[in-house]
Amino acid sequence: MIRVQREDFDLGAELAALTAGNPKVGGLAVFVGLVRDLSGGSAVGAMTLEHYPGMTERMLERIEAEARERWPLEASLVIHRYGRLEPGDQIVLVATASAHREAAFQACHFLIDWLKTKAPFWKLEETEGGSRWVEARDGDGQAAARWETDDPEAAE
């Protein structure tokens, strides 16, 4: 399931709903991204996330479909927020459920790596020195590149 939304999410409620009534789930892997208060040595007062409605959801659906092809998932959830957020606010939730923990771990890691590099989101940080667009980090591209294979075991 994919959701792009302005409002915050309740982590406990989302995870409970994801696994409710499915006794096949043996492992649940979760990543929650938060707004940091420091970036590049500057204090961050807020971050505004922008996206292209429609395009963003389609890309997230493709990324989720790829994860489901690679790993035996019982369920998956990606929630990404947009709008103005402050340090400590939740930005993104990625959760994967599988019969076995390893598939859940790998699929969750894959989803966040590809989401960071392939989903059309833009981040504008408000700092003491003014506003600045967040550039892609080399490390994000390297993390995503390791999944560019048809063999998920090779991505470890």
C-alpha positions, 0 to 999 in steps of 0.5 A, a space after each residue: 500500500 502506498 500513501 502520500 499525505 500531508 498529515 502525520 501518521 500513527 506508527 503503532 496503528 499503521 503497523 497493527 493494521 498492516 499485519 491484522 488478521 494475517 497469521 502468515 506474518 513471522 517478521 516485520 521490518 520497519 524504517 521511519 525517517 525523521 526530520 533532523 535538526 542539523 544538516 551540513 553543519 547548519 541548524 535546520 528550523 524546518 523542511 518543506 517537501 514537495 512532489 508531483 501528485 500522481 507521478 509520485 504515487 505511480 513511482 512508489 507503486 512501481 518500487 513497491 511492485 519491484 519489492 514484491 517481485 523480489 521477496 515473498 512479502 505478505 504485506 508492505 506499506 510506504 507512507 511519505 509526507 509532504 509539506 512543511 515539517 519541523 525537526 523531529 517530525 516523521 517524514 516516511 514510513 516503510 514497513 514490510 511483512 513476510 513469513 521470515 525476517 530476512 525477506 522483510 529486512 531486505 525488502 524494507 532496505 530495498 524500498 527505502 534505498 530506491 525511494 530515496 533515489 527514484 521517487 520525485 520528492 524535493 526537499 527545501 531546508 530552512 536554515 539560519 543562513 536561508 533556504 536551500 534545496 537538499 542535493 542528492 547524496 552520493 551515498 544514497 546513489 551507491 546504496 540504491 545501485 547495489 540493488 540493480 541486479 536480478 539476484 537479491 542475494 547479490 545485494 547484501 
